[in-house]
Amino acid sequence: MRINPTLFDLPKEKQEKIREDFDYELDLVSRHCALVHFMNHHIDRPDSYRSIDDPLYREPTAEEITEVIDHLAEIHSLGVVSKQLGLKSKSNPTRTLNRWKSGENEIPYPAWRLLLVLDGRVVEVNRIPDADGQKAWAKFY
């Protein structure tokens, strides 16, 4: 990884703010990873929780979708969950969520993945290959 050299040209206060933000986000990431790996049933995750480029990935079932959406709705609300996904409808912003839960419509993979991340069920990692072209995230495929 390379550091952006223009950061060193910034005023000291700006550099300190960037470092403070980094430290805070690093703490949040560590807590999220701990939740996923040590507090949840990480080993028992269904194959629908896998990355889409994992050969063992499969589409989520309506039951799996319902479980995740309902859990997030308990924490926030169904309306907030729809906003987190960028679903917009003036008449019924939760309609799409309900259609995914019922199996009436298929959930797009990016929406499914974001739901899993928001609910602390998976960790989304950087998808930039290493300098030698290796996909570090494929370690567990």
KOLNUDREN-885247 format. One record per residue: y, z, x of N, C-alpha, C in turn; residue number from 1. Coordinates in nm, 3 decimals. Last residue first. Example, Ala and Ser with C-alpha at 12.3 -4.5 7.8 and 13.67 -1.06 7.14 Angstrom:
// residues 2
{n.v=-0.225 n.w=0.708 n.u=1.285 ca.v=-0.106 ca.w=0.714 ca.u=1.367 c.v=0.003 c.w=0.787 c.u=1.290 num=2}
{n.v=-0.569 n.w=0.780 n.u=1.319 ca.v=-0.450 ca.w=0.780 ca.u=1.230 c.v=-0.330 c.w=0.780 c.u=1.320 num=1}
END
This chain:
// residues 141
{n.v=-1.956 n.w=-0.020 n.u=-1.183 ca.v=-2.020 ca.w=-0.119 ca.u=-1.271 c.v=-2.169 c.w=-0.119 c.u=-1.245 num=141}
{n.v=-1.808 n.w=0.148 n.u=-1.022 ca.v=-1.904 ca.w=0.209 ca.u=-1.113 c.v=-1.970 c.w=0.109 c.u=-1.208 num=140}
{n.v=-1.637 n.w=-0.016 n.u=-0.872 ca.v=-1.733 ca.w=0.074 ca.u=-0.804 c.v=-1.843 c.w=0.123 c.u=-0.897 num=139}
{n.v=-1.435 n.w=-0.169 n.u=-0.962 ca.v=-1.569 ca.w=-0.210 ca.u=-1.002 c.v=-1.677 c.w=-0.121 c.u=-0.940 num=138}
{n.v=-1.196 n.w=-0.097 n.u=-0.851 ca.v=-1.229 ca.w=-0.038 ca.u=-0.982 c.v=-1.371 c.w=-0.072 c.u=-1.027 num=137}
{n.v=-1.171 n.w=-0.258 n.u=-0.627 ca.v=-1.206 ca.w=-0.117 ca.u=-0.609 c.v=-1.250 c.w=-0.053 c.u=-0.739 num=136}
{n.v=-1.267 n.w=-0.555 n.u=-0.557 ca.v=-1.219 ca.w=-0.490 ca.u=-0.679 c.v=-1.262 c.w=-0.343 c.u=-0.673 num=135}
{n.v=-1.165 n.w=-0.719 n.u=-0.256 ca.v=-1.258 ca.w=-0.634 ca.u=-0.329 c.v=-1.191 c.w=-0.572 c.u=-0.452 num=134}
{n.v=-0.987 n.w=-0.855 n.u=-0.099 ca.v=-1.031 ca.w=-0.919 ca.u=-0.223 c.v=-1.127 c.w=-0.836 c.u=-0.306 num=133}
{n.v=-0.882 n.w=-0.721 n.u=0.112 ca.v=-0.999 ca.w=-0.804 ca.u=0.141 c.v=-1.056 c.w=-0.871 c.u=0.016 num=132}
{n.v=-0.682 n.w=-0.573 n.u=-0.011 ca.v=-0.642 ca.w=-0.681 ca.u=0.079 c.v=-0.759 c.w=-0.775 c.u=0.110 num=131}
{n.v=-0.802 n.w=-0.518 n.u=-0.350 ca.v=-0.769 ca.w=-0.474 ca.u=-0.215 c.v=-0.735 c.w=-0.597 c.u=-0.130 num=130}
{n.v=-0.655 n.w=-0.639 n.u=-0.660 ca.v=-0.763 ca.w=-0.629 ca.u=-0.561 c.v=-0.711 c.w=-0.579 c.u=-0.426 num=129}
{n.v=-0.512 n.w=-0.454 n.u=-0.912 ca.v=-0.479 ca.w=-0.543 ca.u=-0.800 c.v=-0.590 c.w=-0.528 c.u=-0.696 num=128}
{n.v=-0.525 n.w=-0.286 n.u=-1.130 ca.v=-0.619 ca.w=-0.398 ca.u=-1.122 c.v=-0.582 c.w=-0.499 c.u=-1.015 num=127}
{n.v=-0.517 n.w=0.064 n.u=-1.148 ca.v=-0.453 ca.w=-0.057 ca.u=-1.099 c.v=-0.557 c.w=-0.168 c.u=-1.082 num=126}
{n.v=-0.676 n.w=0.212 n.u=-1.436 ca.v=-0.643 ca.w=0.203 ca.u=-1.294 c.v=-0.581 c.w=0.068 c.u=-1.262 num=125}
{n.v=-0.682 n.w=0.440 n.u=-1.692 ca.v=-0.656 ca.w=0.299 ca.u=-1.660 c.v=-0.608 c.w=0.292 c.u=-1.516 num=124}
{n.v=-0.927 n.w=0.651 n.u=-1.798 ca.v=-0.817 ca.w=0.638 ca.u=-1.704 c.v=-0.800 c.w=0.490 c.u=-1.676 num=123}
{n.v=-1.013 n.w=0.763 n.u=-2.130 ca.v=-1.033 ca.w=0.681 ca.u=-2.011 c.v=-0.910 c.w=0.690 c.u=-1.922 num=122}
{n.v=-0.935 n.w=0.949 n.u=-2.316 ca.v=-1.078 ca.w=0.918 ca.u=-2.307 c.v=-1.112 c.w=0.833 c.u=-2.186 num=121}
{n.v=-0.680 n.w=1.021 n.u=-2.401 ca.v=-0.741 ca.w=1.091 ca.u=-2.289 c.v=-0.889 c.w=1.065 c.u=-2.273 num=120}
{n.v=-0.553 n.w=0.875 n.u=-2.591 ca.v=-0.634 ca.w=0.986 ca.u=-2.639 c.v=-0.706 c.w=1.060 c.u=-2.525 num=119}
{n.v=-0.434 n.w=0.673 n.u=-2.443 ca.v=-0.349 ca.w=0.770 ca.u=-2.512 c.v=-0.426 c.w=0.893 c.u=-2.557 num=118}
{n.v=-0.669 n.w=0.533 n.u=-2.365 ca.v=-0.584 ca.w=0.598 ca.u=-2.265 c.v=-0.500 c.w=0.707 c.u=-2.330 num=117}
{n.v=-0.759 n.w=0.440 n.u=-2.614 ca.v=-0.846 ca.w=0.524 ca.u=-2.531 c.v=-0.766 c.w=0.600 c.u=-2.425 num=116}
{n.v=-0.540 n.w=0.283 n.u=-2.694 ca.v=-0.582 ca.w=0.398 ca.u=-2.775 c.v=-0.667 c.w=0.495 c.u=-2.691 num=115}
{n.v=-0.551 n.w=0.087 n.u=-2.494 ca.v=-0.437 ca.w=0.178 ca.u=-2.500 c.v=-0.469 c.w=0.301 c.u=-2.584 num=114}
{n.v=-0.792 n.w=-0.039 n.u=-2.565 ca.v=-0.780 ca.w=0.027 ca.u=-2.435 c.v=-0.665 c.w=0.127 c.u=-2.435 num=113}
{n.v=-0.723 n.w=-0.144 n.u=-2.816 ca.v=-0.833 ca.w=-0.049 ca.u=-2.802 c.v=-0.819 c.w=0.030 c.u=-2.673 num=112}
{n.v=-0.519 n.w=-0.320 n.u=-2.742 ca.v=-0.489 ca.w=-0.210 ca.u=-2.834 c.v=-0.596 c.w=-0.103 c.u=-2.823 num=111}
{n.v=-0.659 n.w=-0.503 n.u=-2.575 ca.v=-0.548 ca.w=-0.423 ca.u=-2.522 c.v=-0.511 c.w=-0.304 c.u=-2.612 num=110}
{n.v=-0.862 n.w=-0.609 n.u=-2.761 ca.v=-0.898 ca.w=-0.522 ca.u=-2.649 c.v=-0.778 c.w=-0.443 c.u=-2.595 num=109}
{n.v=-0.789 n.w=-0.587 n.u=-3.111 ca.v=-0.775 ca.w=-0.654 ca.u=-2.981 c.v=-0.804 c.w=-0.557 c.u=-2.866 num=108}
{n.v=-1.027 n.w=-0.521 n.u=-3.360 ca.v=-0.919 ca.w=-0.465 ca.u=-3.280 c.v=-0.909 c.w=-0.543 c.u=-3.149 num=107}
{n.v=-1.085 n.w=-0.719 n.u=-3.646 ca.v=-1.126 ca.w=-0.678 ca.u=-3.512 c.v=-1.005 c.w=-0.624 c.u=-3.438 num=106}
{n.v=-1.070 n.w=-0.599 n.u=-3.984 ca.v=-1.015 ca.w=-0.680 ca.u=-3.875 c.v=-1.070 c.w=-0.629 c.u=-3.743 num=105}
{n.v=-1.248 n.w=-0.434 n.u=-4.122 ca.v=-1.197 ca.w=-0.555 ca.u=-4.188 c.v=-1.139 c.w=-0.653 c.u=-4.085 num=104}
{n.v=-1.319 n.w=-0.194 n.u=-4.025 ca.v=-1.394 ca.w=-0.309 ca.u=-3.975 c.v=-1.350 c.w=-0.440 c.u=-4.038 num=103}
{n.v=-1.170 n.w=0.023 n.u=-4.087 ca.v=-1.267 ca.w=-0.021 ca.u=-4.187 c.v=-1.356 c.w=-0.133 c.u=-4.137 num=102}
{n.v=-1.004 n.w=0.039 n.u=-3.862 ca.v=-1.098 ca.w=0.148 ca.u=-3.892 c.v=-1.206 c.w=0.105 c.u=-3.990 num=101}
{n.v=-0.852 n.w=-0.194 n.u=-3.889 ca.v=-0.940 ca.w=-0.178 ca.u=-3.773 c.v=-1.046 c.w=-0.072 c.u=-3.802 num=100}
{n.v=-0.717 n.w=-0.131 n.u=-4.124 ca.v=-0.807 ca.w=-0.249 ca.u=-4.121 c.v=-0.901 c.w=-0.244 c.u=-4.001 num=99}
{n.v=-0.567 n.w=0.088 n.u=-4.040 ca.v=-0.668 ca.w=0.106 ca.u=-4.145 c.v=-0.766 c.w=-0.011 c.u=-4.149 num=98}
{n.v=-0.398 n.w=-0.037 n.u=-3.857 ca.v=-0.490 ca.w=0.067 ca.u=-3.813 c.v=-0.603 c.w=0.087 c.u=-3.914 num=97}
{n.v=-0.255 n.w=-0.207 n.u=-4.032 ca.v=-0.341 ca.w=-0.264 ca.u=-3.928 c.v=-0.442 c.w=-0.161 c.u=-3.878 num=96}
{n.v=-0.115 n.w=-0.016 n.u=-4.190 ca.v=-0.213 ca.w=-0.108 ca.u=-4.249 c.v=-0.309 c.w=-0.164 c.u=-4.145 num=95}
{n.v=0.090 n.w=0.140 n.u=-4.104 ca.v=-0.045 ca.w=0.183 ca.u=-4.067 c.v=-0.154 c.w=0.089 c.u=-4.122 num=94}
{n.v=0.329 n.w=0.041 n.u=-4.205 ca.v=0.303 ca.w=0.027 ca.u=-4.062 c.v=0.162 c.w=0.068 c.u=-4.019 num=93}
{n.v=0.411 n.w=-0.116 n.u=-4.469 ca.v=0.302 ca.w=-0.024 ca.u=-4.440 c.v=0.264 c.w=-0.036 c.u=-4.292 num=92}
{n.v=0.666 n.w=-0.250 n.u=-4.480 ca.v=0.606 ca.w=-0.192 ca.u=-4.600 c.v=0.498 c.w=-0.088 c.u=-4.569 num=91}
{n.v=0.736 n.w=-0.333 n.u=-4.224 ca.v=0.834 ca.w=-0.258 ca.u=-4.303 c.v=0.768 c.w=-0.189 c.u=-4.422 num=90}
{n.v=0.558 n.w=-0.300 n.u=-3.936 ca.v=0.552 ca.w=-0.352 ca.u=-4.072 c.v=0.647 c.w=-0.268 c.u=-4.155 num=89}
{n.v=0.430 n.w=-0.314 n.u=-3.615 ca.v=0.550 ca.w=-0.306 ca.u=-3.698 c.v=0.526 c.w=-0.372 c.u=-3.833 num=88}
{n.v=0.288 n.w=-0.162 n.u=-3.345 ca.v=0.258 ca.w=-0.225 ca.u=-3.473 c.v=0.378 c.w=-0.205 c.u=-3.565 num=87}
{n.v=0.292 n.w=-0.043 n.u=-3.097 ca.v=0.388 ca.w=-0.149 ca.u=-3.124 c.v=0.361 c.w=-0.224 c.u=-3.253 num=86}
{n.v=0.141 n.w=0.175 n.u=-3.051 ca.v=0.077 ca.w=0.046 ca.u=-3.027 c.v=0.171 c.w=-0.072 c.u=-3.052 num=85}
{n.v=0.309 n.w=0.375 n.u=-3.129 ca.v=0.264 ca.w=0.374 ca.u=-2.990 c.v=0.202 c.w=0.239 c.u=-2.953 num=84}
{n.v=0.323 n.w=0.319 n.u=-3.404 ca.v=0.440 ca.w=0.293 ca.u=-3.319 c.v=0.400 c.w=0.286 c.u=-3.172 num=83}
{n.v=0.072 n.w=0.408 n.u=-3.484 ca.v=0.105 ca.w=0.266 ca.u=-3.502 c.v=0.227 c.w=0.229 c.u=-3.416 num=82}
{n.v=0.102 n.w=0.679 n.u=-3.421 ca.v=0.000 ca.w=0.600 ca.u=-3.352 c.v=0.032 c.w=0.451 c.u=-3.365 num=81}
{n.v=0.297 n.w=0.748 n.u=-3.609 ca.v=0.330 ca.w=0.752 ca.u=-3.466 c.v=0.229 c.w=0.670 c.u=-3.386 num=80}
{n.v=0.147 n.w=0.718 n.u=-3.846 ca.v=0.268 ca.w=0.639 ca.u=-3.824 c.v=0.307 c.w=0.635 c.u=-3.677 num=79}
{n.v=-0.046 n.w=0.913 n.u=-3.818 ca.v=-0.089 ca.w=0.773 ca.u=-3.819 c.v=0.031 c.w=0.681 c.u=-3.793 num=78}
{n.v=0.061 n.w=1.153 n.u=-3.576 ca.v=0.048 ca.w=1.109 ca.u=-3.716 c.v=0.004 c.w=0.964 c.u=-3.708 num=77}
{n.v=-0.053 n.w=1.352 n.u=-3.356 ca.v=0.078 ca.w=1.295 ca.u=-3.385 c.v=0.089 c.w=1.272 c.u=-3.536 num=76}
{n.v=-0.307 n.w=1.471 n.u=-3.378 ca.v=-0.211 ca.w=1.520 ca.u=-3.280 c.v=-0.069 c.w=1.476 c.u=-3.317 num=75}
{n.v=-0.432 n.w=1.323 n.u=-3.574 ca.v=-0.427 ca.w=1.469 ca.u=-3.588 c.v=-0.321 c.w=1.528 c.u=-3.496 num=74}
{n.v=-0.419 n.w=1.069 n.u=-3.465 ca.v=-0.338 ca.w=1.097 ca.u=-3.584 c.v=-0.329 c.w=1.247 c.u=-3.611 num=73}
{n.v=-0.610 n.w=1.089 n.u=-3.263 ca.v=-0.469 ca.w=1.073 ca.u=-3.226 c.v=-0.378 c.w=1.107 c.u=-3.344 num=72}
{n.v=-0.836 n.w=1.107 n.u=-3.430 ca.v=-0.804 ca.w=1.215 ca.u=-3.338 c.v=-0.657 c.w=1.208 c.u=-3.295 num=71}
{n.v=-0.828 n.w=0.860 n.u=-3.564 ca.v=-0.814 ca.w=0.985 ca.u=-3.640 c.v=-0.779 c.w=1.103 c.u=-3.550 num=70}
{n.v=-0.870 n.w=0.684 n.u=-3.347 ca.v=-0.745 ca.w=0.679 ca.u=-3.424 c.v=-0.724 c.w=0.810 c.u=-3.500 num=69}
{n.v=-1.130 n.w=0.764 n.u=-3.264 ca.v=-1.016 ca.w=0.770 ca.u=-3.173 c.v=-0.884 c.w=0.773 c.u=-3.250 num=68}
{n.v=-1.287 n.w=0.725 n.u=-3.498 ca.v=-1.287 ca.w=0.853 ca.u=-3.428 c.v=-1.162 c.w=0.868 c.u=-3.339 num=67}
{n.v=-1.243 n.w=0.452 n.u=-3.555 ca.v=-1.198 ca.w=0.556 ca.u=-3.648 c.v=-1.188 c.w=0.691 c.u=-3.579 num=66}
{n.v=-1.373 n.w=0.334 n.u=-3.337 ca.v=-1.230 ca.w=0.312 ca.u=-3.359 c.v=-1.173 c.w=0.422 c.u=-3.448 num=65}
{n.v=-1.635 n.w=0.417 n.u=-3.388 ca.v=-1.568 ca.w=0.457 ca.u=-3.264 c.v=-1.416 c.w=0.443 c.u=-3.277 num=64}
{n.v=-1.679 n.w=0.290 n.u=-3.635 ca.v=-1.688 ca.w=0.436 ca.u=-3.624 c.v=-1.618 c.w=0.487 c.u=-3.499 num=63}
{n.v=-1.662 n.w=0.023 n.u=-3.572 ca.v=-1.562 ca.w=0.078 ca.u=-3.663 c.v=-1.563 c.w=0.231 c.u=-3.655 num=62}
{n.v=-1.729 n.w=-0.009 n.u=-3.217 ca.v=-1.770 ca.w=-0.010 ca.u=-3.358 c.v=-1.655 c.w=0.046 c.u=-3.443 num=61}
{n.v=-1.598 n.w=-0.220 n.u=-2.956 ca.v=-1.613 ca.w=-0.089 ca.u=-3.024 c.v=-1.657 c.w=-0.107 c.u=-3.168 num=60}
{n.v=-1.796 n.w=-0.449 n.u=-2.762 ca.v=-1.689 ca.w=-0.425 ca.u=-2.859 c.v=-1.708 c.w=-0.289 c.u=-2.925 num=59}
{n.v=-1.900 n.w=-0.352 n.u=-2.433 ca.v=-1.929 ca.w=-0.408 ca.u=-2.564 c.v=-1.812 c.w=-0.373 c.u=-2.657 num=58}
{n.v=-1.967 n.w=-0.384 n.u=-2.081 ca.v=-1.872 ca.w=-0.359 ca.u=-2.192 c.v=-1.925 c.w=-0.422 c.u=-2.321 num=57}
{n.v=-2.121 n.w=-0.443 n.u=-1.866 ca.v=-2.183 ca.w=-0.361 ca.u=-1.969 c.v=-2.089 c.w=-0.331 c.u=-2.087 num=56}
{n.v=-1.958 n.w=-0.583 n.u=-1.686 ca.v=-2.065 ca.w=-0.656 ca.u=-1.756 c.v=-2.131 c.w=-0.576 c.u=-1.869 num=55}
{n.v=-1.616 n.w=-0.527 n.u=-1.710 ca.v=-1.743 ca.w=-0.464 ca.u=-1.677 c.v=-1.852 c.w=-0.538 c.u=-1.754 num=54}
{n.v=-1.385 n.w=-0.624 n.u=-1.810 ca.v=-1.450 ca.w=-0.705 ca.u=-1.707 c.v=-1.579 c.w=-0.642 c.u=-1.656 num=53}
{n.v=-1.303 n.w=-0.427 n.u=-1.986 ca.v=-1.352 ca.w=-0.553 ca.u=-2.042 c.v=-1.419 c.w=-0.641 c.u=-1.938 num=52}
{n.v=-1.426 n.w=-0.101 n.u=-1.903 ca.v=-1.327 ca.w=-0.207 ca.u=-1.886 c.v=-1.386 c.w=-0.339 c.u=-1.933 num=51}
{n.v=-1.580 n.w=0.108 n.u=-2.157 ca.v=-1.576 ca.w=0.042 ca.u=-2.026 c.v=-1.464 c.w=-0.062 c.u=-2.023 num=50}
{n.v=-1.607 n.w=0.197 n.u=-2.407 ca.v=-1.501 ca.w=0.260 ca.u=-2.328 c.v=-1.486 c.w=0.194 c.u=-2.191 num=49}
{n.v=-1.830 n.w=0.083 n.u=-2.507 ca.v=-1.703 ca.w=0.026 ca.u=-2.553 c.v=-1.585 c.w=0.088 c.u=-2.478 num=48}
{n.v=-2.040 n.w=0.238 n.u=-2.422 ca.v=-2.007 ca.w=0.119 ca.u=-2.343 c.v=-1.878 c.w=0.053 c.u=-2.388 num=47}
{n.v=-1.941 n.w=0.585 n.u=-2.463 ca.v=-2.008 ca.w=0.462 ca.u=-2.505 c.v=-1.962 c.w=0.343 c.u=-2.419 num=46}
{n.v=-1.983 n.w=0.863 n.u=-2.241 ca.v=-1.896 ca.w=0.765 ca.u=-2.304 c.v=-1.973 c.w=0.640 c.u=-2.346 num=45}
{n.v=-2.105 n.w=1.075 n.u=-2.116 ca.v=-2.163 ca.w=1.027 ca.u=-2.241 c.v=-2.079 c.w=0.920 c.u=-2.311 num=44}
{n.v=-1.951 n.w=1.149 n.u=-1.902 ca.v=-2.079 ca.w=1.084 ca.u=-1.873 c.v=-2.138 c.w=1.021 c.u=-1.999 num=43}
{n.v=-1.732 n.w=1.278 n.u=-2.026 ca.v=-1.714 ca.w=1.155 ca.u=-1.949 c.v=-1.845 c.w=1.079 c.u=-1.930 num=42}
{n.v=-1.646 n.w=1.449 n.u=-2.248 ca.v=-1.785 ca.w=1.414 ca.u=-2.217 c.v=-1.787 c.w=1.279 c.u=-2.146 num=41}
{n.v=-1.361 n.w=1.620 n.u=-2.105 ca.v=-1.429 ca.w=1.538 ca.u=-2.206 c.v=-1.573 c.w=1.513 c.u=-2.163 num=40}
{n.v=-1.303 n.w=1.758 n.u=-1.871 ca.v=-1.296 ca.w=1.827 ca.u=-2.000 c.v=-1.365 c.w=1.750 c.u=-2.111 num=39}
{n.v=-1.329 n.w=1.595 n.u=-1.648 ca.v=-1.386 ca.w=1.730 ca.u=-1.645 c.v=-1.388 c.w=1.800 c.u=-1.780 num=38}
{n.v=-1.221 n.w=1.336 n.u=-1.688 ca.v=-1.342 ca.w=1.355 ca.u=-1.608 c.v=-1.408 c.w=1.492 c.u=-1.621 num=37}
{n.v=-0.997 n.w=1.357 n.u=-1.862 ca.v=-1.098 ca.w=1.253 ca.u=-1.881 c.v=-1.229 c.w=1.289 c.u=-1.811 num=36}
{n.v=-0.855 n.w=1.576 n.u=-1.755 ca.v=-0.899 ca.w=1.575 ca.u=-1.894 c.v=-1.014 c.w=1.477 c.u=-1.913 num=35}
{n.v=-0.804 n.w=1.483 n.u=-1.497 ca.v=-0.886 ca.w=1.603 ca.u=-1.516 c.v=-0.939 c.w=1.609 c.u=-1.658 num=34}
{n.v=-0.636 n.w=1.267 n.u=-1.556 ca.v=-0.767 ca.w=1.243 ca.u=-1.493 c.v=-0.859 c.w=1.363 c.u=-1.509 num=33}
{n.v=-0.418 n.w=1.411 n.u=-1.663 ca.v=-0.490 ca.w=1.313 ca.u=-1.746 c.v=-0.629 c.w=1.288 c.u=-1.688 num=32}
{n.v=-0.340 n.w=1.559 n.u=-1.439 ca.v=-0.385 ca.w=1.629 ca.u=-1.560 c.v=-0.464 c.w=1.535 c.u=-1.650 num=31}
{n.v=-0.265 n.w=1.350 n.u=-1.271 ca.v=-0.373 ca.w=1.441 ca.u=-1.231 c.v=-0.428 c.w=1.516 c.u=-1.351 num=30}
{n.v=-0.052 n.w=1.243 n.u=-1.418 ca.v=-0.171 ca.w=1.161 ca.u=-1.392 c.v=-0.289 c.w=1.250 c.u=-1.355 num=29}
{n.v=0.130 n.w=1.457 n.u=-1.407 ca.v=0.078 ca.w=1.411 ca.u=-1.536 c.v=-0.049 c.w=1.329 c.u=-1.519 num=28}
{n.v=0.173 n.w=1.464 n.u=-1.127 ca.v=0.116 ca.w=1.580 ca.u=-1.195 c.v=0.057 c.w=1.539 c.u=-1.330 num=27}
{n.v=0.293 n.w=1.216 n.u=-1.097 ca.v=0.168 ca.w=1.243 ca.u=-1.027 c.v=0.098 c.w=1.363 c.u=-1.090 num=26}
{n.v=0.528 n.w=1.256 n.u=-1.238 ca.v=0.428 ca.w=1.163 ca.u=-1.292 c.v=0.293 c.w=1.181 c.u=-1.224 num=25}
{n.v=0.650 n.w=1.441 n.u=-1.060 ca.v=0.623 ca.w=1.477 ca.u=-1.200 c.v=0.515 c.w=1.387 c.u=-1.259 num=24}
{n.v=0.671 n.w=1.289 n.u=-0.825 ca.v=0.593 ca.w=1.413 ca.u=-0.826 c.v=0.556 c.w=1.454 c.u=-0.968 num=23}
{n.v=0.842 n.w=1.082 n.u=-0.917 ca.v=0.707 ca.w=1.052 ca.u=-0.868 c.v=0.619 c.w=1.177 c.u=-0.874 num=22}
{n.v=1.075 n.w=1.225 n.u=-0.974 ca.v=1.005 ca.w=1.154 ca.u=-1.082 c.v=0.861 c.w=1.123 c.u=-1.043 num=21}
{n.v=1.131 n.w=1.310 n.u=-0.711 ca.v=1.110 ca.w=1.409 ca.u=-0.817 c.v=1.034 c.w=1.345 c.u=-0.934 num=20}
{n.v=1.172 n.w=1.064 n.u=-0.585 ca.v=1.063 ca.w=1.150 ca.u=-0.541 c.v=1.029 c.w=1.254 c.u=-0.647 num=19}
{n.v=1.399 n.w=0.978 n.u=-0.725 ca.v=1.277 ca.w=0.896 ca.u=-0.728 c.v=1.157 c.w=0.982 c.u=-0.689 num=18}
{n.v=1.576 n.w=1.181 n.u=-0.648 ca.v=1.542 ca.w=1.163 ca.u=-0.790 c.v=1.413 c.w=1.083 c.u=-0.804 num=17}
{n.v=1.594 n.w=1.132 n.u=-0.373 ca.v=1.539 ca.w=1.259 ca.u=-0.419 c.v=1.497 c.w=1.250 c.u=-0.566 num=16}
{n.v=1.720 n.w=0.884 n.u=-0.378 ca.v=1.587 ca.w=0.896 ca.u=-0.318 c.v=1.519 c.w=1.025 c.u=-0.366 num=15}
{n.v=1.963 n.w=0.962 n.u=-0.491 ca.v=1.878 ca.w=0.867 ca.u=-0.563 c.v=1.734 c.w=0.874 c.u=-0.510 num=14}
{n.v=2.062 n.w=1.126 n.u=-0.288 ca.v=2.040 ca.w=1.181 ca.u=-0.422 c.v=1.946 c.w=1.093 c.u=-0.503 num=13}
{n.v=2.091 n.w=0.945 n.u=-0.072 ca.v=1.993 ca.w=1.054 ca.u=-0.064 c.v=1.961 c.w=1.111 c.u=-0.202 num=12}
{n.v=2.122 n.w=0.600 n.u=-0.173 ca.v=2.179 ca.w=0.732 ca.u=-0.141 c.v=2.071 c.w=0.840 c.u=-0.149 num=11}
{n.v=1.901 n.w=0.352 n.u=-0.027 ca.v=1.961 ca.w=0.421 ca.u=-0.141 c.v=2.024 c.w=0.553 c.u=-0.096 num=10}
{n.v=1.761 n.w=0.252 n.u=0.180 ca.v=1.903 ca.w=0.219 ca.u=0.176 c.v=1.975 c.w=0.289 c.u=0.061 num=9}
{n.v=1.500 n.w=0.310 n.u=0.132 ca.v=1.567 ca.w=0.386 ca.u=0.238 c.v=1.717 c.w=0.358 c.u=0.244 num=8}
{n.v=1.426 n.w=0.123 n.u=-0.055 ca.v=1.442 ca.w=0.262 ca.u=-0.098 c.v=1.519 c.w=0.344 c.u=0.005 num=7}
{n.v=1.375 n.w=-0.110 n.u=0.074 ca.v=1.510 ca.w=-0.094 ca.u=0.019 c.v=1.534 c.w=0.048 c.u=-0.033 num=6}
{n.v=1.104 n.w=-0.113 n.u=0.138 ca.v=1.200 ca.w=-0.067 ca.u=0.240 c.v=1.342 c.w=-0.048 c.u=0.186 num=5}
{n.v=0.850 n.w=0.008 n.u=-0.053 ca.v=0.964 ca.w=-0.081 ca.u=-0.065 c.v=1.072 c.w=-0.034 c.u=0.033 num=4}
{n.v=0.548 n.w=0.053 n.u=0.116 ca.v=0.666 ca.w=0.113 ca.u=0.054 c.v=0.777 c.w=0.011 c.u=0.054 num=3}
{n.v=0.223 n.w=-0.074 n.u=0.046 ca.v=0.347 ca.w=-0.080 ca.u=0.122 c.v=0.459 c.w=-0.014 c.u=0.044 num=2}
{n.v=-0.116 n.w=0.000 n.u=0.084 ca.v=0.000 ca.w=0.000 ca.u=0.000 c.v=0.124 c.w=0.000 c.u=0.089 num=1}
END
